[in-house]
Amino acid sequence: MKPKVSLVLAALFLSVGAIFAGTPTATTAASVDSNASYKGDVCYQIVTDRFYDGDTTNNNPAQSAGLYDSSQSNWKLYWGGDWAGIQAKMAYLRDMGVTAVWISPPVDNIDTAAVYNGVPNAGYHGYWARDFKTPEEHFGSWSDFDNLISAAHANGIKVVIDWAPNHTSPADVNNASFAEDGALYDAGNFVASYSNDPNGYFHHNGGITNWDDRYETQYKNLADLADLEQTSPFVNQYLEDALDLWLAKDVDGIRMDAVKHMTFGWQRAYNDNILQDNDLYIFGEWYLGGYTDPLYDDNVRFADESGTAVLDFYLNRAIRDSFGYGQSMYTLDNAITKTGGDYKYKENLVTFIDNHDMPRFLSINNDQGQLHLALAFLMTVRGTPCLYYGTEQYLHNDTNGGGDPYNRPMMNSWNQSTTAYQLVNKLSALKQNQPALQYGDHQQRWINDDVYIYERQFYDNVVLVAINKSASWQNITGLYTALPPGTYSDQLNGLLGGHNITVNNGSGGNNPISSWWLGPGRAMVWSYNPPEPAAPQLGSAAPTLTRTGNTITLEGLGFGTLNSNSRVYFKAGGSQYQANIVSWETHRIKATVPAGVPSGLRQVQVVTGGGSSNTYDVMVLANEQVPVTFQVNNANTGWGEQVYLTGDAYELSNWSTATTSGGNNPVFGGALGPAVTYSGFYPSWQLTTSLPCGTAVQFKFIKVDSSGNVTWEGGGNHSYTTPACGSGAPGSVTVNWQN
């Protein structure tokens, strides 16, 4: 077969036609200097302590002496990485094509070791906070943080801080002297600890034992970490004020830790407070245990309606299964199909191969070739790709399977010629300049157990990707594409064995590619950009959670220059409301949400002299949001019944009783819930949502059984007036179920 394959490929390479170059010369997507949308970005996750030691003077600070291990033998202590180290490697990151760095939580962590089984543990990872208003001294000072931000921005790189408002540090309910007992400080002043908590700033419900139980995941301690009561007026204000300190440093984005473990309503109100004054991207960690995780639907609705996008754990599992564990390419395609149908804003998800909480890819499959293919997929699929530090240098340590903490070794190489480094560089350049990779739909074009060929398309912008993870040649027949007729060069320049293809004339966006052979372990990418369109094409509106007066960023093509015909409208039913323009560029518009837009899911549209764009949905809230906890007592349920909340405000679902669609997916904007209970609390149920401040609302609880049948409370509507605007105080209301 090989001589025949060579002849086929030779004929393919020599075919006559227009060669479309790797760098688009026609339309290009918006540049990646917008904080609101990361659709064109390549993210790089850094465990700050394990990246590079740029300043040895902060390795063993006096206030927390003894938590640094210069021998790097204790994997639970600090090893010296800091913000100065990240700054020192900024050119390395820039040259790779990284446009956003996600760094460890920057706040002050515990100063006293937590000793487990005789081994001292420090908060080198950043997730054991003691003071959210103070920098971690092992990472640097406020001045060092400022320098990091400045250096990143000078290199065209955004800085995303990891933020962990769910908890403080480890606490032992039987030993108040353990470590720091979860103590919380306010700019150096002691506030409370887990065993000294007279004002109820922490939950005191023990540790999580059932990770699939909604009550336990939200109201119990995660891994023995002192769980904060976010709806305490003090804690709520403290967490808002603390984050404001960091955002004032010109931070570009937030990665929220452990979003599964805090209430939806508090988080939506928290995000509303952030987005009132900051035009930035927020994504969070909702861990999914597998394809059948019982809280998957909760995760989908949270991602769509809270203002926090999520890390795509569902697709992560499929990537690792297909390339790491040898499962079929149908696993990947099925994951793309499912998540594409479930998430409303699937393009806002953050995709990844591995991270700080799981064994690295090369620990589960020490095959660099398969890693390269996984990277090619990651960089061309929908969402924002996020690389874990050192992946491009094949960094891994397989001790005990390579899990925590061995998935966090010290970065030890900066070689810019590795195949992985070059792969990221080439595909980052393409992503930044190809609208199809930022906004495009995903379509499977050819598949078997070992080959996946798929297409991304945004209007006439097209990218076609072919991946063969097997060790054998694959005969590709019957392949069609939306690429126009012509000959296309591999955007990877043959880095993974790619070559040209020739597309023939077809019809209806299905142009045939003659039969060809795809080599073993190869990946290739072909791209087409048409001329700039005459009419506007809207690819993104961000953030998707907004309200009157907030800034919103629109991205796409064909916006032209600002003139008397230029408009942005928010559409509600048969009415439209004209937005105020902040700035107008060919591929990006910044506008403010106009007064008068009724709350709800609204459609944004761009209008120019060339025509009107498609619309893009955003959620417009009624007013400044406050978290309100609703409790209903004496709501006895039958087997399979769950309790939901509905009411007369958009944030209360406008009296909707819908909970799942015909496909059993969560309904966008449906009844709120399910509410949570536990054995000692039943038949009382609790739910926290966000509501417009200073507003009178009416509401009722409903029961919904497993077949979707709804039972309403009897009697009249319950009434409640939310806390006054500007008070910063969460609200609460308790009612009895009305029979």
N, C-alpha and C positions, 0 to 999 in steps of 0.2 A: 504493500500500500504506500510506503513512504515515497518512492519515485513519483507516483501519481499525485500524491499530496503536493509535492514540491512543484510539479508542473501546474497544478491548479493555482497554487499561490503565486507562482511566477506570472501566470496569465493575469491574475488579479492585480498584481502590482503594476503590470504594464498597461492595464486598461486605460483608455483615453477618456478624459473628462476633466471637468474643473476640479482642482484640488482646493478644498476649503481649509484655510490655514488654522493653526491652533489658536492664535489670538484673534478674536472677533474684530472685524473691521466695519461692521454695520452697527446694529443695536448692541448696547451693553446694559447690564443691570445697574441699579443704584450702587454707589460706592458703599463701603462698609463702615462709614463713620457715623451711622445712626445708632443711637442707644436703644431706640424703641423696638427695632426689629433686628434679629440676628440671622435672618434667612440667607444672607450671603456670607456669613462668617464661618471661620474654622476656630473652634474653641480648643484650649489646651489646659487640662487640669493639672495643677501643681500642688503636691503636698509640700508646703513651704519648707519645712524642716529637712526634707530629704532631696532638695534640688541642688543648691549650691551655697557654700559658706562664703559670703561676700564680706563679712565683717566679724573677725574672730573675737572682737572685744565684747560682743553680746552673747558669747557661747555659754558662760556660766555666771549670770548676773547675781549680785549679792542678795537681792530680795528673794531669789529662788535657787540658791546655791545647792549644788548636788544633784540637779536634775539633768545634767549634761554628761554624756558618756563619750569621751574623746576616742575610745577604742572602737566605738560603734559595734559593741558586742551585745549590749542590752537593747533589743529592738523596741523597747517600751519607753526609752528615754530620748531626750533631744540629742541630735547629731550635728547641729550647727547651721543648717540651712536658714536663710533669712531673706528679707526683702532686698537687701543690698545684693544678695546673690542672684535673685531673679533679675534685678536691674542690670547686673554685669553680663547676663546672657540674653539681653533683649535683642541684639542683632541676630543671634542664633535663631531665636523664635521668629523674628521678622522674616529672615531669609527662608525659613521653612514654609512660610505662608500662614502662620498663626496670626489671627486678627483679634483674638480675645483670650486672655488668660484668666482662668478661674483659680483663685488662690485659697488656701486654708482659711478658716475663720480667723480674723486678725485680732480678736479681743483677748484680753488678759485671761490666761488659764491658771489653774491651781498652782500654788507655790510650794505645796507639800505633797510628797509622793503618796499615791494610793498603792498600798502593798497587797498584792495578791499572791498567795502561795509563796511568800518570802521574796517575791520579785517586785522591786519598786517600779511603779508606772507613773509617767508624767503625761501632761496634756499636749505632747509634741504635735498631735494631729489637729489641735485647735478646738475640739468639741467638748472640752471640760471647762466651760467658762466660769469665772468668778466675778469679773467686772466688765460689762459690755461697753463701758465708756472709757476704757483704758487700753492702749495697745499691749500686746504680748511682748514682754521685754526680750525674749529670745529671738523675736523676729525683727525688732527694731523700735525706734521712737516714732512719734508723730512726724517728725521731720524726715525720717527714713521712708515712711509711708508716702509722704508728699513727693519725695524724690522718685519713688517707684512709679507713681501715677504720671508724673511729668515725663519720665523716660519712656514709659509705655506709649503715651500719647504722641510723643515725638517720633515714635517708630510706627505709628498707625495702628496701635494695639489697644484694645479696650481692657479694662480691669474689672473683673467680676469678683465680688467678695462672697465667700461662704458665710451664711448667717444662720445661727442655730438658736432661735427663740423658744424652743420647746423645753429646754432644761438648763441646769447649771452643770454640776460635777457629781461624781459618785457619792452616794450616801448609804450608810449602813444603818438600817432601822434599829439594830441591836447595839450599835456602837457609835455614840455621838462624836467620838474623837477620831473616827476613821477619816483619813485624808483631811479634807476641809468641811466635811459634813454638808456638802452641797451649798456652801455659803454664797450669798449674793452680796455684791458691793456696788455702791453708787459713787463712781469717781473717787474711789478710795475709802469711802465711808461704809461701814458694815450696815446691812439692811436686815438680813435674816439668814438663818440656816435651816436645814431640814428638821432638826430637833429643837430649834428655837425659833418658832414661827407663829407668834401670837396673832398676827393679822391675816393668816391664811394665804400667804404668797405662793405656797406649794400645794400640790395635791398629795394627800396622805392615804393612798389606796393600795399600797404595795406594788409589786412588780408585775409586769405583763407575763402571763402564762399561756394565754390563748391569743396568738397573733392575728387571728381571723375574727375576733370579737370586737365590734365597733366601740363598745364602752371601754374595754381594757386598753385598746390601742390609743384612745384619746385621753383617758383619765388615770392611767397607771404609769409607773415609772418604766422608761425604756432602758433596759440593761442597767438597772439600779441607779440611773441618773435622776437627780432630784427634779421632779416634773413641775414646771411652773404653772401657776393658775393665771393664764393670760387675761381672763376677764375680771381679775382683781383690778380696781381702778388704778392702784399704784403700779402694778406690774405692767398693765396696758400702757400707761403713760411713760413708764421707764423704758420699755422696749421701743416705743415711738421716738423718744428723745435720744436714746442711744444710737439708733440707726441714723437719725438725722445728723449726728456728729460725723459719721463716716461718709454719708452721702454728700456732706458739705465739702468733702475732699475731692470732689469730682469723680467719684466712682461711677462706672458705666453700667453696672448690672448687679443683680443679686441672685445667688443660688440659695434657696431656702432649704435648710436641712429638715428632715423628718416631718414633712408636711402631712403625712398619714396620721401623725400622732397629735395633731392639734385640730381644733374644730374648724369646719369650713367657714362658719360665719365670722369668727374672730379673724381668720386669715383674709377674708375678702375685705373686711373693714380696715385691716392693717394695710393691705395693698392699696385701697382707696386713699388712705392717708399718704402713702408714698407717692402715688401717681398724681396727686393734686399738685405737687411742686416739682416732680421729677419725671422726665420723659425717658423711661428706661425699661429694660427687659427683665422680667422676673421668671425664673424657673426653679423647680423644686424636686426633691427626692421623695417619690412615693414608691417604696419598694414593693414589687410584685414577686410572689414566691414561685410563680409558674404560669403556664397558659390557662389554668383553671382556678387561679386565685379567686376566692369568694368575694373579695373586695375590689375586683377589677372594675366593676361598674361604678363604684364610688370614686375610684381613681379617674375614670373617664369624665364623670360629671365635674369633679373638682378641677381637672385641667381645663375644661371648657368654660366654667362659670366663676372661678375664684379670682381670676387675674394672674394666676401662677400657672405657667406651662409646666410640664413634668418631663423628667428624664424617661426615655422610652424603654422601660425594663422589658416590655413584651417583645419588642423587636430585638433587644439585646440578647434575650434568651434564644431567639431564632438564629441570630448571627453566630453565637457560640455553638449552638447545636449543629448548624450546617457546616461551618468551616472548622470548628474545633473538635466536634465529636462525630463528624462524618455522616450526619443525617442528610436527607434529600434536600435538593434546592426547592422542592415544594414547601418545605418548612418555612423558608424565607418568603416565598410568594404568598403563602397562606397568612403569614403574620402581617405583611403589607396590606393584603386585602381586608383582613379583619380590622386592623387599627384604622385603615382608611375609611371604613364604613362606620366605625364607632366614634372616633374623635371628630368634633366639628373643626377644630383648628389643628389638624394633624401636622401641618407645615410648621407649627410652632414647637413641636417636640424636640428634645435634645437627644440625639442618638449617640451610642457609644459601644465600644467593644469590651472594655473592662474599666474598672475604677478601684478606688482605695478599699472597697468592702468585699471584693471577690478576687479569686486567684487570677493572675494575668493570663492572657490568651496563651502565651508560650509555656505557661505552667500546665495548662490542660492539654496542649498539643504543641510540642516543640518543633514546629514546622514553619520556618519563615515564609515559605512559599504560600501556605494557606493564610498566614497573617497578611501578606501583601494583597491577596484576593479579598479578604475581609475588609481591608482598608479601602480598596477600590470601591467596594459596595458601599461602605460607610460614607465615603466622600461624594457619592453620586445619588444616594437615596434621599427621600424627602426629610426635612428637618435640619437641625444644626448639628453637624458632626463635632464630637468632643473627644479628643485624644487624651489618654492618660499619659502623664509624663514618662519619658523613656521608651515608649512604644517604638519610636522611630530609631532607637538604638538597641532594640531587642532586649531591653532590660527585664530580667526576671530572677527570682530566687524561689526554688521549688521546695524549700524546707516545709515539712508537714503539709505538702500539697500546694504550697504557695499562697495560702490564705493570710488574712490579717494576723500578724503585722508584716509577714514576709513578702507581701505584695507592695511594700513600701520601702524598697532598698534605696540606698543613696545613688543618685545619678552619677554615672562614672564615665560617660563618653559624650563627646560633642562632635562626632563625625558627620559632616554635612554631605558625605558621598554615599551613605547607605541607601539601598533601594527604597526603604520605607520613607526616609527623609525626602528623597527626590520625588517619590510618589505623592506625598502630601503637598509638596511644593507645586507640582504641576496641576493637581486637581483643585488646589486652593485658588490658583490663578484662574482656572476655568470657572469655578463656582462664583467667583467675584464678578465675572463678566458674562455669565450665561443665565438669562432670566429663567430658562427651563429648569435649572438646578435650584433656583431660589423659590420659584412660585409654581412650577409645573406639576401637572398631574402625572401619575405613575401608571404605566400599562405594561403588563407582561406580553412579550412578543414571541418568545420561544422558550420552551423549558423541557428538561428531563431531570432525572435524579442528580445529574452532575453539572448541567449547563443551565444558566439563567441569563436570558437576554431580555432586557427591559428598556423602556423608553420613558423619558421625561419630556413633557411638552407644555409650553406656555404660548398660546396662540401659534405663531409660525416658528417660534424658537424650539429647537428639538435637540435632544441628546439621546444617543443610542449606546447602550452598554452591554458588552458580552463578557461573561465569566465562565470558565471551564475549570472546575476544581478537581477533576479526575486526572489520572495518570495516562489517559489514552486520548487519541485524536477523536474528534466528534464531527460527524458529517451534518452540517446545518442546511436543511432544505425547507422550502416553504416559508422563509422569513420575509416579513413585510415591515415597512417602517414609514413614518411620516416625514423622514428626511426627503427633501426634493431630489429629483434625478441628478446624478453627478457622482464624482469620486471624492471620497473623504479620507483624510489622513487621521491616523491614530493620535489622539490628544496627548497620549503618554509617550509619544515618539519611540514606540517599541520597547519601553522600559519593562513591560510584562509580556513581551512577545507579540505585541499588536502589529497590525498592518493596515493598509488601505482597504476600503470596500467601495464597490460601485453600485449605486442605486439606479434601478431602471424605472421607466415610466409605468405608472399604475393609475389608480383612480380612488377618489374618496379618502385621501390620506393614507392609503395602503399601497405603497410603492414596493415592488418586489426586489429582493437581492438574490442574485443567482446562487445556486448551491455552492457551498464552500466548506473548508475544513478548519475547525477551531482546535488549535494545539493544546496539549495537556498543560495544566497549571497556568493558563494564560488569561489575561484580562485586557480589554481594549475599549476605548471610548471614542465615539465620533460625534461631532457637534456642528450645528448650523444656526447662524444668526441672520435673519432677514434684515432689510433696511428698516430704519426707524419708521414706525407706523404713523399714518396721518391722524388717526383717531386715538384717544387715550386708552390704554389697557392697564387696569388696576390689578396689581399682584398681591398687595399687602396693605392692611391698615392696622396700626399698632400704637398703643396697646389696645386689646380688644375689650378691656374694661375701662370705662371712662364716664365722664359727666360734664355738664355745662362748665365752660371755662378752661377745661383741661386741654393740653396739647395732644394732638394726634398726628402721626406720621404716615403718609401715604406713599407707597412705592410702586413703580411700574414703568411703563414705556409710553412715549408719545405725548407727554404732558406739554411739551413745547415751552415757550416763554410766557411769562405773565403779561396779559393784556386785558382789554375790556371784555373779552369773551371768556376769560378764565373763571371758573367757578368750582367750588366744592359744596356738595349738598348732602345733608342728612335727610333721609326719606322715611316717613312714617305714614303708612297707609297711602292715602291720596295726597298728602301734604309733603312739602319739602322745605328745608330750613337751610339758608345759606351760611356757610362757615366763614369766619374771619381768617384771611390768609396771613401766615407769619412769614413764610418763605416759599418760593416756587422755583423749582429746577426741572429740567427735562425728565428726570427719573425720580424725583422726590419732591413732595409737598409737605410742609408743616402748616397745620391749621388748628384753630381752637374750636371746640364744640360750641355751636351757637346756642343762645338762650332760646327757650321755648320748645326744644326738642323733647317730646314726651318720653318718659322712661320706657325701656323695653329694648328688644332686639331691633336695631335700626340699620338701614342700608346706607353706606357711604358711596358717593358717585362723583367722579371728576368729569367736568364739562369744559370743552375748549371749542375754538372755532372749527376744529376738525371733526367734532362729534361728541358723543357721550360714551363714557366707559361702562364696563360691567359694574356691578355693585359688590360691596364687601360688607359682611355683617359685623357689627360691633354691639356690645352691650352698653346702653346708656343708663346709668343709675339716676335715681330721682334727686339725690342731694348727698351731702357729706354723710358717710356711713358710720354707724355705731354698732358694735356687737350687742345682740340681745339674746339672752338665754330664755327659752320657753320651756315650761314644765307643765305637764298634765298629770294629775293624780287620778287614781281609781279607773284607769283605762285598761280593763281586763281584755285579754286577747285570746283568740282560739289558735289552734295549731296552724302555723304558716302565716298568721296575720302579723302585719307590722303597722306601726303608727307613723303618720306623716302630718305635716303642718301645711296649711294653705290659708290665703287671706287676700285682702283687697289691694295690696301694693304689688308692683312688679317684683320687688325683692321677696314677696311672699307668694309668687307664682300667679297672681291675678285669679285666684280661686281655682286654679287647675287641680285636677285629681289624677292627672296622668303620672305614672311612675316608670313604666317601661313601654317601649314600642312593640309592634308586632314581632320584631326580631329579638325581643327581650333585651334591647339596649336601653340605657337610661335616657329619659326624655329631656332634651334641653329646655330649661325653664319650667319644668314640671313641679309637682308638689315637693316640698322640702322634706328630706329624710332619707332613710328611716331614722326615727328618733332612737335613742339608746336607753337601755335599762340594764340592771343586773339583779342577781338573786335577792339581795337585801333591799333593793329599791322598788322592785316590781310590786304593784301595778302602776308605778309612776314612771314617766318617760321624759327624756330631756333632749333638747336640740338647740344649738346656737346658730343663729343666722345674723346677717347684717341688714340693717334697715336705715332709711333716711332719718337723720336727726330731727328732733322737734316736730314729729309727725304723728297724728292720730291714725291708728290702723285698726282694722277689724280682722278677726281670724277665727278659725276653727281647726280642731284636729280631726283627722279621718283615720280609719283602719282600712288597710288594703290586704286582701288575702292572696295566696299564691296564684290564683287564677285571674287576679286583677279586679275582683269585685270590691266595690267601695262601700264602706259604712260610715255615714256622717254622724257627728255629734248631733244630739237633739237640741232644742231650745234656740235662743237667739245667738247672734254672733258675740264673741268676746271682743272687748275693746281695750286698747292700750295706747298710751302716748309715749313715744320714745324720748330718751334724754335730750336735753336742749343742745342745739348746735354750739360747738366750741367748748362744751363741758368736758369732753374727753372721757366721760364716764360710761362704761358699759351698762346696759340695762338688763332687767330680769322681770319675768312675770310668771305667776303660777296660777293655774286654774284647775277646776275639777271637771272630769269628763261628764258631759251632760247626756243623760239617757233620754 
